Amino acid sequence: MAAASIATTARAPAGDIEARHWQGGPVDCSACDCRFLRALPADQGCEPGHACVQDAYARRIDRFFRWHPDLADSQLPHPYFEVRAIAARHASVFRLPALIDDPDETVRLQVALRLPLRQLVRLAHDPHREVRIRVAQRIEGPALAAMRSDADYGVR
């Protein structure tokens, strides 16, 4: 186990935020669906403290998906909102409609940035203003005109 802990922090910058599982506690690679990546070299694999889908730190989750965009679709149902939101940046656009009703606005915001325009109006009445602002920035014509009565000045 000592060898594994050395390997898990080999590339994490000195003084960086400690690798923590998104539910608290240390990252446990043995319980991760992506543990097969640990055997790959350098930026082809994953590493707690540097690029990890189970880390609480969004930058490390983002690095993981930049290295492995092909795994984004499989992580869309992840229970941690940061994983879903960052995976949505890399996932197939055909998978994004399933996230329109996600309970977290961060996820819906990412969906609003990538969803095809014909489906984007489904987010025009989102309860979160940032999502509606992104929708208003992307749509045109009658759909945009319909948003001019939004209660939030940032959307109008």
N, C-alpha and C positions, 0 to 999 in steps of 0.2 A: 504494500500500500504506500510505503514511503516513496518508492520510485514513481508511482502514479501521481503523487502530489507534487513532486518536483516537475514532472512533465506538464502538469496542468497550469503551472505559472511561469513556464520558461520564457514566454514572449510577452507576458503582461509587463507593461512599463513600471519601473520602480516608482513608488509613491502614488500609483493609480488607485482608483476606488477598488476596494476588495471585491472579488467575485463572490456574489451571493445569489442563491437560488431565488427566483421571483416570489416564492412563498416564505422566504426566510431560511436561514441556515446555509450551510455550504452547498455548492453545486455537486451533485452526485451523478457522474457520467454513466454509472452502471444502470441507472433507472431511466436513461434518456433514449428516446426512439432513434436519435441520430448518433448514437455511440459508435456505430460502424465508421464514422468519419474520423475518429481519433487515430485510426491506423494510417491515415493518409499524411503525406508530408506537408509541412508549412501551410501556405494559404489554400491548400486543397482540402484541408480537414477542418477541424474545429478545436477550440481550446478555451477552457474556462479562464476568465480574466482577459481574454483577447477577442474571441469570436465564439459566442455561445447562445443557442436558442433558449436555454433555461436560465440565463442570467437576468437579474432584475434591471440591469443597466441597459438602456435603449441603444446606446452606441455599439455595444457588443452584439446585441441582437441584430442591429442593422448590418454590421460587418459580416455576421454569419450569413444573412440573406444576400448580401452582395457577392459573397463567395459561392453561395449555393442557391441561386434564384429558382432552380428547378425543384427545390423542396418547399417553396412558398405555398403552393396549392395544398399540400398535405398539412400545413400548419395553420390554415385558416380557422379551424374549429378550436384552436388552443385556448385554454381557459384564461390565460394572461392577456389583457387587452393590448399591451405593447407588442407582443408577438403577432397578434392578429393585425394590428395596424401596420406594422412594418412588413409583414408578409403580404398585405394587400398592395403594397407598392410594387411587388415583384410577381404577384400571382397572375394567372391568366384572366383577362377581362371577362371571360365567360363564367368565371367563378365569383365575380364581384357582386352580382345581384343578390346572392345569398346573404351578403353582409349589410344590405340596405337597412335592415331592422336591428342591427347589432346594438346591444345595450350601451355601448360606450361611444361617445361622440368622436373620440380620436380615431376610431376605426371608420366611422361613417364619413369623417372628413377625408380620409385617404380614398375611400370609395368615391366620394364626390369629385375628387381630382382626376380619377381615371375612368369612371363609368362612361360608356357611350352616351352621347347627347340625347338620344331618343329615350333613354332610361333615366336620365338625370332628373327629370321633373318629379320623379317619385320622392326625391329628397327636398323638394322646394318648400315643404311645410315641416321640415325637421324641427324638433323642439330646441335644438342648439343653434345659436346665431352664427357661429363660425361655419357650420355646415351650410346654412342658407346663403351666407356670403359667398362661399366657393361656388355654389350652384349659380347664383346671380352673375358671377364673373364669367361663367362658361356658356350660359344659354343665351339665346337671341330671340328676337321677334315676339310673338304673342306670349310665349312662355315667360319671357323676361318681363313683359308688360304686366302680366298677372302678379308679379312679385312687387310691384310698386306700392301696393297697399300693406306691405309687411310692417308689423309694429316696430321693428328695429330700424333705426336710421341707417345703420351700416349696410343693411340689405337693400334698402331703397336706393 
